[in-house]
Amino acid sequence: MSRICPKCKSKDISPDLSAQSYARGSIFNQFKCNACGYTGEFFPEVEE
Ligand SMILES: [Zn+2]
């Protein structure tokens, strides 16, 4: 299983460790797409 960006379908995803997500308490379920810069909590998991 791997996460993909819901916007551009890229698999280049990292946990979003920004201060903003830390402040919101969502540091463990917030992700960022390194390809298009999209951030959000709902990155779908897909089969490899
Ligand atoms: Zn993306």
mmCIF file of the protein (N, C-alpha, C, O) and its ligand, coordinates in Angstrom:
data_MODEL
# 
_entry.id   MODEL 
# 
loop_
_entity.id 
_entity.type 
_entity.pdbx_number_of_molecules 
1 polymer     1 
2 non-polymer 1 
# 
_entity_poly.entity_id                      1 
_entity_poly.type                           'polypeptide(L)' 
_entity_poly.nstd_linkage                   no 
_entity_poly.nstd_monomer                   no 
_entity_poly.pdbx_seq_one_letter_code       MSRICPKCKSKDISPDLSAQSYARGSIFNQFKCNACGYTGEFFPEVEE 
_entity_poly.pdbx_seq_one_letter_code_can   MSRICPKCKSKDISPDLSAQSYARGSIFNQFKCNACGYTGEFFPEVEE 
_entity_poly.pdbx_strand_id                 A 
# 
loop_
_entity_poly_seq.entity_id 
_entity_poly_seq.num 
_entity_poly_seq.mon_id 
_entity_poly_seq.hetero 
1 1  MET n 
1 2  SER n 
1 3  ARG n 
1 4  ILE n 
1 5  CYS n 
1 6  PRO n 
1 7  LYS n 
1 8  CYS n 
1 9  LYS n 
1 10 SER n 
1 11 LYS n 
1 12 ASP n 
1 13 ILE n 
1 14 SER n 
1 15 PRO n 
1 16 ASP n 
1 17 LEU n 
1 18 SER n 
1 19 ALA n 
1 20 GLN n 
1 21 SER n 
1 22 TYR n 
1 23 ALA n 
1 24 ARG n 
1 25 GLY n 
1 26 SER n 
1 27 ILE n 
1 28 PHE n 
1 29 ASN n 
1 30 GLN n 
1 31 PHE n 
1 32 LYS n 
1 33 CYS n 
1 34 ASN n 
1 35 ALA n 
1 36 CYS n 
1 37 GLY n 
1 38 TYR n 
1 39 THR n 
1 40 GLY n 
1 41 GLU n 
1 42 PHE n 
1 43 PHE n 
1 44 PRO n 
1 45 GLU n 
1 46 VAL n 
1 47 GLU n 
1 48 GLU n 
# 
loop_
_struct_asym.id 
_struct_asym.entity_id 
A 1 
B 2 
# 
loop_
_chem_comp.id 
_chem_comp.type 
_chem_comp.mon_nstd_flag 
ALA 'L-peptide linking' y 
ARG 'L-peptide linking' y 
ASN 'L-peptide linking' y 
ASP 'L-peptide linking' y 
CYS 'L-peptide linking' y 
GLN 'L-peptide linking' y 
GLU 'L-peptide linking' y 
GLY 'peptide linking'   y 
ILE 'L-peptide linking' y 
LEU 'L-peptide linking' y 
LYS 'L-peptide linking' y 
MET 'L-peptide linking' y 
PHE 'L-peptide linking' y 
PRO 'L-peptide linking' y 
SER 'L-peptide linking' y 
THR 'L-peptide linking' y 
TYR 'L-peptide linking' y 
VAL 'L-peptide linking' y 
ZN  non-polymer         . 
# 
_pdbx_entity_nonpoly.entity_id   2 
_pdbx_entity_nonpoly.name        ? 
_pdbx_entity_nonpoly.comp_id     ZN 
# 
_pdbx_nonpoly_scheme.asym_id         B 
_pdbx_nonpoly_scheme.entity_id       2 
_pdbx_nonpoly_scheme.mon_id          ZN 
_pdbx_nonpoly_scheme.ndb_seq_num     1 
_pdbx_nonpoly_scheme.pdb_seq_num     101 
_pdbx_nonpoly_scheme.auth_seq_num    101 
_pdbx_nonpoly_scheme.pdb_mon_id      ZN 
_pdbx_nonpoly_scheme.auth_mon_id     ZN 
_pdbx_nonpoly_scheme.pdb_strand_id   A 
_pdbx_nonpoly_scheme.pdb_ins_code    . 
# 
loop_
_atom_site.group_PDB 
_atom_site.id 
_atom_site.type_symbol 
_atom_site.label_atom_id 
_atom_site.label_alt_id 
_atom_site.label_comp_id 
_atom_site.label_asym_id 
_atom_site.label_entity_id 
_atom_site.label_seq_id 
_atom_site.pdbx_PDB_ins_code 
_atom_site.Cartn_x 
_atom_site.Cartn_y 
_atom_site.Cartn_z 
_atom_site.occupancy 
_atom_site.B_iso_or_equiv 
_atom_site.pdbx_formal_charge 
_atom_site.auth_seq_id 
_atom_site.auth_comp_id 
_atom_site.auth_asym_id 
_atom_site.auth_atom_id 
_atom_site.pdbx_PDB_model_num 
ATOM   1   N  N  . MET A 1 1  ? 0.847  -1.192 0.000   1.00 0.00 ? 1   MET A N  1 
ATOM   2   C  CA . MET A 1 1  ? 0.000  0.000  0.000   1.00 0.00 ? 1   MET A CA 1 
ATOM   3   C  C  . MET A 1 1  ? 0.886  1.247  0.000   1.00 0.00 ? 1   MET A C  1 
ATOM   4   O  O  . MET A 1 1  ? 1.946  1.273  0.626   1.00 0.00 ? 1   MET A O  1 
ATOM   5   N  N  . SER A 1 2  ? 0.441  2.254  -0.698  1.00 0.00 ? 2   SER A N  1 
ATOM   6   C  CA . SER A 1 2  ? 1.148  3.530  -0.656  1.00 0.00 ? 2   SER A CA 1 
ATOM   7   C  C  . SER A 1 2  ? 0.128  4.642  -0.844  1.00 0.00 ? 2   SER A C  1 
ATOM   8   O  O  . SER A 1 2  ? -0.927 4.443  -1.445  1.00 0.00 ? 2   SER A O  1 
ATOM   9   N  N  . ARG A 1 3  ? 0.455  5.787  -0.332  1.00 0.00 ? 3   ARG A N  1 
ATOM   10  C  CA . ARG A 1 3  ? -0.461 6.926  -0.466  1.00 0.00 ? 3   ARG A CA 1 
ATOM   11  C  C  . ARG A 1 3  ? -0.181 7.665  -1.769  1.00 0.00 ? 3   ARG A C  1 
ATOM   12  O  O  . ARG A 1 3  ? 0.954  7.732  -2.242  1.00 0.00 ? 3   ARG A O  1 
ATOM   13  N  N  . ILE A 1 4  ? -1.231 8.205  -2.320  1.00 0.00 ? 4   ILE A N  1 
ATOM   14  C  CA . ILE A 1 4  ? -1.081 9.034  -3.513  1.00 0.00 ? 4   ILE A CA 1 
ATOM   15  C  C  . ILE A 1 4  ? -1.757 10.380 -3.286  1.00 0.00 ? 4   ILE A C  1 
ATOM   16  O  O  . ILE A 1 4  ? -2.655 10.514 -2.455  1.00 0.00 ? 4   ILE A O  1 
ATOM   17  N  N  . CYS A 1 5  ? -1.308 11.356 -4.033  1.00 0.00 ? 5   CYS A N  1 
ATOM   18  C  CA . CYS A 1 5  ? -1.920 12.677 -3.978  1.00 0.00 ? 5   CYS A CA 1 
ATOM   19  C  C  . CYS A 1 5  ? -3.281 12.632 -4.663  1.00 0.00 ? 5   CYS A C  1 
ATOM   20  O  O  . CYS A 1 5  ? -3.377 12.167 -5.798  1.00 0.00 ? 5   CYS A O  1 
ATOM   21  N  N  . PRO A 1 6  ? -4.335 13.105 -4.001  1.00 0.00 ? 6   PRO A N  1 
ATOM   22  C  CA . PRO A 1 6  ? -5.673 13.097 -4.611  1.00 0.00 ? 6   PRO A CA 1 
ATOM   23  C  C  . PRO A 1 6  ? -5.792 14.115 -5.744  1.00 0.00 ? 6   PRO A C  1 
ATOM   24  O  O  . PRO A 1 6  ? -6.747 14.080 -6.520  1.00 0.00 ? 6   PRO A O  1 
ATOM   25  N  N  . LYS A 1 7  ? -4.846 14.994 -5.831  1.00 0.00 ? 7   LYS A N  1 
ATOM   26  C  CA . LYS A 1 7  ? -4.924 16.058 -6.832  1.00 0.00 ? 7   LYS A CA 1 
ATOM   27  C  C  . LYS A 1 7  ? -4.187 15.685 -8.119  1.00 0.00 ? 7   LYS A C  1 
ATOM   28  O  O  . LYS A 1 7  ? -4.724 15.823 -9.218  1.00 0.00 ? 7   LYS A O  1 
ATOM   29  N  N  . CYS A 1 8  ? -2.928 15.202 -7.963  1.00 0.00 ? 8   CYS A N  1 
ATOM   30  C  CA . CYS A 1 8  ? -2.120 14.926 -9.154  1.00 0.00 ? 8   CYS A CA 1 
ATOM   31  C  C  . CYS A 1 8  ? -1.718 13.467 -9.264  1.00 0.00 ? 8   CYS A C  1 
ATOM   32  O  O  . CYS A 1 8  ? -1.041 13.081 -10.217 1.00 0.00 ? 8   CYS A O  1 
ATOM   33  N  N  . LYS A 1 9  ? -2.134 12.632 -8.280  1.00 0.00 ? 9   LYS A N  1 
ATOM   34  C  CA . LYS A 1 9  ? -1.886 11.186 -8.308  1.00 0.00 ? 9   LYS A CA 1 
ATOM   35  C  C  . LYS A 1 9  ? -0.423 10.811 -8.104  1.00 0.00 ? 9   LYS A C  1 
ATOM   36  O  O  . LYS A 1 9  ? -0.043 9.661  -8.322  1.00 0.00 ? 9   LYS A O  1 
ATOM   37  N  N  . SER A 1 10 ? 0.394  11.762 -7.690  1.00 0.00 ? 10  SER A N  1 
ATOM   38  C  CA . SER A 1 10 ? 1.794  11.463 -7.437  1.00 0.00 ? 10  SER A CA 1 
ATOM   39  C  C  . SER A 1 10 ? 1.945  10.618 -6.172  1.00 0.00 ? 10  SER A C  1 
ATOM   40  O  O  . SER A 1 10 ? 1.156  10.738 -5.235  1.00 0.00 ? 10  SER A O  1 
ATOM   41  N  N  . LYS A 1 11 ? 2.974  9.760  -6.160  1.00 0.00 ? 11  LYS A N  1 
ATOM   42  C  CA . LYS A 1 11 ? 3.277  8.993  -4.949  1.00 0.00 ? 11  LYS A CA 1 
ATOM   43  C  C  . LYS A 1 11 ? 4.367  9.661  -4.120  1.00 0.00 ? 11  LYS A C  1 
ATOM   44  O  O  . LYS A 1 11 ? 4.818  9.107  -3.118  1.00 0.00 ? 11  LYS A O  1 
ATOM   45  N  N  . ASP A 1 12 ? 4.782  10.826 -4.530  1.00 0.00 ? 12  ASP A N  1 
ATOM   46  C  CA . ASP A 1 12 ? 5.848  11.535 -3.821  1.00 0.00 ? 12  ASP A CA 1 
ATOM   47  C  C  . ASP A 1 12 ? 5.239  12.323 -2.666  1.00 0.00 ? 12  ASP A C  1 
ATOM   48  O  O  . ASP A 1 12 ? 5.069  13.540 -2.740  1.00 0.00 ? 12  ASP A O  1 
ATOM   49  N  N  . ILE A 1 13 ? 4.914  11.595 -1.595  1.00 0.00 ? 13  ILE A N  1 
ATOM   50  C  CA . ILE A 1 13 ? 4.180  12.151 -0.463  1.00 0.00 ? 13  ILE A CA 1 
ATOM   51  C  C  . ILE A 1 13 ? 5.048  12.121 0.785   1.00 0.00 ? 13  ILE A C  1 
ATOM   52  O  O  . ILE A 1 13 ? 5.777  11.155 1.015   1.00 0.00 ? 13  ILE A O  1 
ATOM   53  N  N  . SER A 1 14 ? 4.974  13.161 1.581   1.00 0.00 ? 14  SER A N  1 
ATOM   54  C  CA . SER A 1 14 ? 5.663  13.179 2.864   1.00 0.00 ? 14  SER A CA 1 
ATOM   55  C  C  . SER A 1 14 ? 4.692  13.608 3.950   1.00 0.00 ? 14  SER A C  1 
ATOM   56  O  O  . SER A 1 14 ? 3.738  14.337 3.677   1.00 0.00 ? 14  SER A O  1 
ATOM   57  N  N  . PRO A 1 15 ? 4.927  13.161 5.187   1.00 0.00 ? 15  PRO A N  1 
ATOM   58  C  CA . PRO A 1 15 ? 4.149  13.728 6.286   1.00 0.00 ? 15  PRO A CA 1 
ATOM   59  C  C  . PRO A 1 15 ? 4.401  15.221 6.362   1.00 0.00 ? 15  PRO A C  1 
ATOM   60  O  O  . PRO A 1 15 ? 5.537  15.674 6.225   1.00 0.00 ? 15  PRO A O  1 
ATOM   61  N  N  . ASP A 1 16 ? 3.353  15.979 6.579   1.00 0.00 ? 16  ASP A N  1 
ATOM   62  C  CA . ASP A 1 16 ? 3.496  17.430 6.667   1.00 0.00 ? 16  ASP A CA 1 
ATOM   63  C  C  . ASP A 1 16 ? 3.885  17.805 8.087   1.00 0.00 ? 16  ASP A C  1 
ATOM   64  O  O  . ASP A 1 16 ? 3.055  17.777 8.996   1.00 0.00 ? 16  ASP A O  1 
ATOM   65  N  N  . LEU A 1 17 ? 5.136  18.153 8.268   1.00 0.00 ? 17  LEU A N  1 
ATOM   66  C  CA . LEU A 1 17 ? 5.646  18.464 9.603   1.00 0.00 ? 17  LEU A CA 1 
ATOM   67  C  C  . LEU A 1 17 ? 5.739  19.971 9.834   1.00 0.00 ? 17  LEU A C  1 
ATOM   68  O  O  . LEU A 1 17 ? 6.504  20.432 10.682  1.00 0.00 ? 17  LEU A O  1 
ATOM   69  N  N  . SER A 1 18 ? 4.971  20.717 9.088   1.00 0.00 ? 18  SER A N  1 
ATOM   70  C  CA . SER A 1 18 ? 5.024  22.167 9.234   1.00 0.00 ? 18  SER A CA 1 
ATOM   71  C  C  . SER A 1 18 ? 4.483  22.614 10.589  1.00 0.00 ? 18  SER A C  1 
ATOM   72  O  O  . SER A 1 18 ? 3.724  21.892 11.236  1.00 0.00 ? 18  SER A O  1 
ATOM   73  N  N  . ALA A 1 19 ? 4.875  23.785 10.999  1.00 0.00 ? 19  ALA A N  1 
ATOM   74  C  CA . ALA A 1 19 ? 4.419  24.318 12.282  1.00 0.00 ? 19  ALA A CA 1 
ATOM   75  C  C  . ALA A 1 19 ? 2.905  24.460 12.302  1.00 0.00 ? 19  ALA A C  1 
ATOM   76  O  O  . ALA A 1 19 ? 2.276  24.312 13.349  1.00 0.00 ? 19  ALA A O  1 
ATOM   77  N  N  . GLN A 1 20 ? 2.325  24.747 11.152  1.00 0.00 ? 20  GLN A N  1 
ATOM   78  C  CA . GLN A 1 20 ? 0.882  24.940 11.091  1.00 0.00 ? 20  GLN A CA 1 
ATOM   79  C  C  . GLN A 1 20 ? 0.136  23.651 11.431  1.00 0.00 ? 20  GLN A C  1 
ATOM   80  O  O  . GLN A 1 20 ? -0.823 23.670 12.203  1.00 0.00 ? 20  GLN A O  1 
ATOM   81  N  N  . SER A 1 21 ? 0.578  22.533 10.856  1.00 0.00 ? 21  SER A N  1 
ATOM   82  C  CA . SER A 1 21 ? -0.126 21.289 11.146  1.00 0.00 ? 21  SER A CA 1 
ATOM   83  C  C  . SER A 1 21 ? 0.163  20.822 12.576  1.00 0.00 ? 21  SER A C  1 
ATOM   84  O  O  . SER A 1 21 ? -0.683 20.194 13.214  1.00 0.00 ? 21  SER A O  1 
ATOM   85  N  N  . TYR A 1 22 ? 1.357  21.133 13.070  1.00 0.00 ? 22  TYR A N  1 
ATOM   86  C  CA . TYR A 1 22 ? 1.683  20.792 14.457  1.00 0.00 ? 22  TYR A CA 1 
ATOM   87  C  C  . TYR A 1 22 ? 0.745  21.531 15.403  1.00 0.00 ? 22  TYR A C  1 
ATOM   88  O  O  . TYR A 1 22 ? 0.244  20.949 16.365  1.00 0.00 ? 22  TYR A O  1 
ATOM   89  N  N  . ALA A 1 23 ? 0.507  22.806 15.134  1.00 0.00 ? 23  ALA A N  1 
ATOM   90  C  CA . ALA A 1 23 ? -0.368 23.629 15.969  1.00 0.00 ? 23  ALA A CA 1 
ATOM   91  C  C  . ALA A 1 23 ? -1.804 23.096 15.952  1.00 0.00 ? 23  ALA A C  1 
ATOM   92  O  O  . ALA A 1 23 ? -2.523 23.198 16.946  1.00 0.00 ? 23  ALA A O  1 
ATOM   93  N  N  . ARG A 1 24 ? -2.209 22.534 14.826  1.00 0.00 ? 24  ARG A N  1 
ATOM   94  C  CA . ARG A 1 24 ? -3.559 22.005 14.710  1.00 0.00 ? 24  ARG A CA 1 
ATOM   95  C  C  . ARG A 1 24 ? -3.686 20.622 15.336  1.00 0.00 ? 24  ARG A C  1 
ATOM   96  O  O  . ARG A 1 24 ? -4.790 20.089 15.442  1.00 0.00 ? 24  ARG A O  1 
ATOM   97  N  N  . GLY A 1 25 ? -2.567 20.038 15.751  1.00 0.00 ? 25  GLY A N  1 
ATOM   98  C  CA . GLY A 1 25 ? -2.618 18.718 16.358  1.00 0.00 ? 25  GLY A CA 1 
ATOM   99  C  C  . GLY A 1 25 ? -2.807 17.610 15.349  1.00 0.00 ? 25  GLY A C  1 
ATOM   100 O  O  . GLY A 1 25 ? -3.163 16.490 15.715  1.00 0.00 ? 25  GLY A O  1 
ATOM   101 N  N  . SER A 1 26 ? -2.573 17.906 14.085  1.00 0.00 ? 26  SER A N  1 
ATOM   102 C  CA . SER A 1 26 ? -2.811 16.900 13.051  1.00 0.00 ? 26  SER A CA 1 
ATOM   103 C  C  . SER A 1 26 ? -1.508 16.453 12.397  1.00 0.00 ? 26  SER A C  1 
ATOM   104 O  O  . SER A 1 26 ? -1.478 16.050 11.234  1.00 0.00 ? 26  SER A O  1 
ATOM   105 N  N  . ILE A 1 27 ? -0.439 16.535 13.173  1.00 0.00 ? 27  ILE A N  1 
ATOM   106 C  CA . ILE A 1 27 ? 0.881  16.263 12.596  1.00 0.00 ? 27  ILE A CA 1 
ATOM   107 C  C  . ILE A 1 27 ? 1.011  14.824 12.104  1.00 0.00 ? 27  ILE A C  1 
ATOM   108 O  O  . ILE A 1 27 ? 1.815  14.548 11.214  1.00 0.00 ? 27  ILE A O  1 
ATOM   109 N  N  . PHE A 1 28 ? 0.234  13.907 12.669  1.00 0.00 ? 28  PHE A N  1 
ATOM   110 C  CA . PHE A 1 28 ? 0.383  12.508 12.285  1.00 0.00 ? 28  PHE A CA 1 
ATOM   111 C  C  . PHE A 1 28 ? -0.547 12.088 11.151  1.00 0.00 ? 28  PHE A C  1 
ATOM   112 O  O  . PHE A 1 28 ? -0.405 10.988 10.617  1.00 0.00 ? 28  PHE A O  1 
ATOM   113 N  N  . ASN A 1 29 ? -1.495 12.945 10.775  1.00 0.00 ? 29  ASN A N  1 
ATOM   114 C  CA . ASN A 1 29 ? -2.356 12.533 9.669   1.00 0.00 ? 29  ASN A CA 1 
ATOM   115 C  C  . ASN A 1 29 ? -2.464 13.599 8.580   1.00 0.00 ? 29  ASN A C  1 
ATOM   116 O  O  . ASN A 1 29 ? -3.376 13.584 7.753   1.00 0.00 ? 29  ASN A O  1 
ATOM   117 N  N  . GLN A 1 30 ? -1.528 14.500 8.606   1.00 0.00 ? 30  GLN A N  1 
ATOM   118 C  CA . GLN A 1 30 ? -1.485 15.523 7.562   1.00 0.00 ? 30  GLN A CA 1 
ATOM   119 C  C  . GLN A 1 30 ? -0.332 15.183 6.626   1.00 0.00 ? 30  GLN A C  1 
ATOM   120 O  O  . GLN A 1 30 ? 0.776  14.888 7.074   1.00 0.00 ? 30  GLN A O  1 
ATOM   121 N  N  . PHE A 1 31 ? -0.601 15.227 5.326   1.00 0.00 ? 31  PHE A N  1 
ATOM   122 C  CA . PHE A 1 31 ? 0.429  14.879 4.359   1.00 0.00 ? 31  PHE A CA 1 
ATOM   123 C  C  . PHE A 1 31 ? 0.609  15.989 3.350   1.00 0.00 ? 31  PHE A C  1 
ATOM   124 O  O  . PHE A 1 31 ? -0.255 16.846 3.163   1.00 0.00 ? 31  PHE A O  1 
ATOM   125 N  N  . LYS A 1 32 ? 1.755  15.944 2.709   1.00 0.00 ? 32  LYS A N  1 
ATOM   126 C  CA . LYS A 1 32 ? 2.052  16.938 1.686   1.00 0.00 ? 32  LYS A CA 1 
ATOM   127 C  C  . LYS A 1 32 ? 2.553  16.243 0.437   1.00 0.00 ? 32  LYS A C  1 
ATOM   128 O  O  . LYS A 1 32 ? 3.359  15.315 0.506   1.00 0.00 ? 32  LYS A O  1 
ATOM   129 N  N  . CYS A 1 33 ? 2.068  16.700 -0.704  1.00 0.00 ? 33  CYS A N  1 
ATOM   130 C  CA . CYS A 1 33 ? 2.543  16.206 -1.985  1.00 0.00 ? 33  CYS A CA 1 
ATOM   131 C  C  . CYS A 1 33 ? 3.749  17.031 -2.409  1.00 0.00 ? 33  CYS A C  1 
ATOM   132 O  O  . CYS A 1 33 ? 3.680  18.255 -2.514  1.00 0.00 ? 33  CYS A O  1 
ATOM   133 N  N  . ASN A 1 34 ? 4.862  16.331 -2.652  1.00 0.00 ? 34  ASN A N  1 
ATOM   134 C  CA . ASN A 1 34 ? 6.073  17.044 -3.066  1.00 0.00 ? 34  ASN A CA 1 
ATOM   135 C  C  . ASN A 1 34 ? 6.032  17.428 -4.543  1.00 0.00 ? 34  ASN A C  1 
ATOM   136 O  O  . ASN A 1 34 ? 6.834  18.241 -5.005  1.00 0.00 ? 34  ASN A O  1 
ATOM   137 N  N  . ALA A 1 35 ? 5.108  16.846 -5.266  1.00 0.00 ? 35  ALA A N  1 
ATOM   138 C  CA . ALA A 1 35 ? 5.032  17.125 -6.699  1.00 0.00 ? 35  ALA A CA 1 
ATOM   139 C  C  . ALA A 1 35 ? 4.275  18.425 -6.981  1.00 0.00 ? 35  ALA A C  1 
ATOM   140 O  O  . ALA A 1 35 ? 4.739  19.254 -7.763  1.00 0.00 ? 35  ALA A O  1 
ATOM   141 N  N  . CYS A 1 36 ? 3.104  18.606 -6.343  1.00 0.00 ? 36  CYS A N  1 
ATOM   142 C  CA . CYS A 1 36 ? 2.292  19.789 -6.652  1.00 0.00 ? 36  CYS A CA 1 
ATOM   143 C  C  . CYS A 1 36 ? 2.116  20.705 -5.448  1.00 0.00 ? 36  CYS A C  1 
ATOM   144 O  O  . CYS A 1 36 ? 1.573  21.803 -5.577  1.00 0.00 ? 36  CYS A O  1 
ATOM   145 N  N  . GLY A 1 37 ? 2.574  20.260 -4.269  1.00 0.00 ? 37  GLY A N  1 
ATOM   146 C  CA . GLY A 1 37 ? 2.502  21.121 -3.100  1.00 0.00 ? 37  GLY A CA 1 
ATOM   147 C  C  . GLY A 1 37 ? 1.190  21.038 -2.340  1.00 0.00 ? 37  GLY A C  1 
ATOM   148 O  O  . GLY A 1 37 ? 0.987  21.763 -1.366  1.00 0.00 ? 37  GLY A O  1 
ATOM   149 N  N  . TYR A 1 38 ? 0.284  20.145 -2.783  1.00 0.00 ? 38  TYR A N  1 
ATOM   150 C  CA . TYR A 1 38 ? -1.005 20.002 -2.104  1.00 0.00 ? 38  TYR A CA 1 
ATOM   151 C  C  . TYR A 1 38 ? -0.802 19.424 -0.705  1.00 0.00 ? 38  TYR A C  1 
ATOM   152 O  O  . TYR A 1 38 ? -0.004 18.505 -0.519  1.00 0.00 ? 38  TYR A O  1 
ATOM   153 N  N  . THR A 1 39 ? -1.528 19.966 0.279   1.00 0.00 ? 39  THR A N  1 
ATOM   154 C  CA . THR A 1 39 ? -1.495 19.397 1.617   1.00 0.00 ? 39  THR A CA 1 
ATOM   155 C  C  . THR A 1 39 ? -2.922 19.089 2.051   1.00 0.00 ? 39  THR A C  1 
ATOM   156 O  O  . THR A 1 39 ? -3.863 19.786 1.673   1.00 0.00 ? 39  THR A O  1 
ATOM   157 N  N  . GLY A 1 40 ? -3.068 18.032 2.852   1.00 0.00 ? 40  GLY A N  1 
ATOM   158 C  CA . GLY A 1 40 ? -4.390 17.667 3.334   1.00 0.00 ? 40  GLY A CA 1 
ATOM   159 C  C  . GLY A 1 40 ? -4.319 16.427 4.189   1.00 0.00 ? 40  GLY A C  1 
ATOM   160 O  O  . GLY A 1 40 ? -3.256 15.828 4.348   1.00 0.00 ? 40  GLY A O  1 
ATOM   161 N  N  . GLU A 1 41 ? -5.458 16.043 4.740   1.00 0.00 ? 41  GLU A N  1 
ATOM   162 C  CA . GLU A 1 41 ? -5.512 14.883 5.621   1.00 0.00 ? 41  GLU A CA 1 
ATOM   163 C  C  . GLU A 1 41 ? -6.036 13.654 4.915   1.00 0.00 ? 41  GLU A C  1 
ATOM   164 O  O  . GLU A 1 41 ? -5.998 12.559 5.477   1.00 0.00 ? 41  GLU A O  1 
ATOM   165 N  N  . PHE A 1 42 ? -6.521 13.805 3.702   1.00 0.00 ? 42  PHE A N  1 
ATOM   166 C  CA . PHE A 1 42 ? -7.188 12.692 3.022   1.00 0.00 ? 42  PHE A CA 1 
ATOM   167 C  C  . PHE A 1 42 ? -6.436 12.289 1.755   1.00 0.00 ? 42  PHE A C  1 
ATOM   168 O  O  . PHE A 1 42 ? -6.879 12.527 0.632   1.00 0.00 ? 42  PHE A O  1 
ATOM   169 N  N  . PHE A 1 43 ? -5.295 11.677 1.984   1.00 0.00 ? 43  PHE A N  1 
ATOM   170 C  CA . PHE A 1 43 ? -4.539 11.113 0.873   1.00 0.00 ? 43  PHE A CA 1 
ATOM   171 C  C  . PHE A 1 43 ? -4.896 9.632  0.785   1.00 0.00 ? 43  PHE A C  1 
ATOM   172 O  O  . PHE A 1 43 ? -4.600 8.879  1.712   1.00 0.00 ? 43  PHE A O  1 
ATOM   173 N  N  . PRO A 1 44 ? -5.516 9.203  -0.292  1.00 0.00 ? 44  PRO A N  1 
ATOM   174 C  CA . PRO A 1 44 ? -5.972 7.815  -0.388  1.00 0.00 ? 44  PRO A CA 1 
ATOM   175 C  C  . PRO A 1 44 ? -4.799 6.842  -0.489  1.00 0.00 ? 44  PRO A C  1 
ATOM   176 O  O  . PRO A 1 44 ? -3.743 7.165  -1.031  1.00 0.00 ? 44  PRO A O  1 
ATOM   177 N  N  . GLU A 1 45 ? -5.019 5.632  0.056   1.00 0.00 ? 45  GLU A N  1 
ATOM   178 C  CA . GLU A 1 45 ? -4.023 4.570  -0.085  1.00 0.00 ? 45  GLU A CA 1 
ATOM   179 C  C  . GLU A 1 45 ? -4.430 3.682  -1.251  1.00 0.00 ? 45  GLU A C  1 
ATOM   180 O  O  . GLU A 1 45 ? -5.607 3.366  -1.428  1.00 0.00 ? 45  GLU A O  1 
ATOM   181 N  N  . VAL A 1 46 ? -3.447 3.287  -2.037  1.00 0.00 ? 46  VAL A N  1 
ATOM   182 C  CA . VAL A 1 46 ? -3.714 2.433  -3.183  1.00 0.00 ? 46  VAL A CA 1 
ATOM   183 C  C  . VAL A 1 46 ? -2.774 1.235  -3.169  1.00 0.00 ? 46  VAL A C  1 
ATOM   184 O  O  . VAL A 1 46 ? -1.705 1.277  -2.561  1.00 0.00 ? 46  VAL A O  1 
ATOM   185 N  N  . GLU A 1 47 ? -3.185 0.167  -3.846  1.00 0.00 ? 47  GLU A N  1 
ATOM   186 C  CA . GLU A 1 47 ? -2.318 -0.993 -3.991  1.00 0.00 ? 47  GLU A CA 1 
ATOM   187 C  C  . GLU A 1 47 ? -1.146 -0.652 -4.884  1.00 0.00 ? 47  GLU A C  1 
ATOM   188 O  O  . GLU A 1 47 ? -1.278 0.112  -5.840  1.00 0.00 ? 47  GLU A O  1 
ATOM   189 N  N  . GLU A 1 48 ? -0.013 -1.217 -4.569  1.00 0.00 ? 48  GLU A N  1 
ATOM   190 C  CA . GLU A 1 48 ? 1.159  -0.988 -5.412  1.00 0.00 ? 48  GLU A CA 1 
ATOM   191 C  C  . GLU A 1 48 ? 0.946  -1.595 -6.796  1.00 0.00 ? 48  GLU A C  1 
ATOM   192 O  O  . GLU A 1 48 ? 1.826  -1.505 -7.651  1.00 0.00 ? 48  GLU A O  1 
HETATM 193 ZN ZN . ZN  B 2 .  ? 0.102  16.346 -5.910  1.00 0.00 2 101 ZN  A ZN 1 
# 
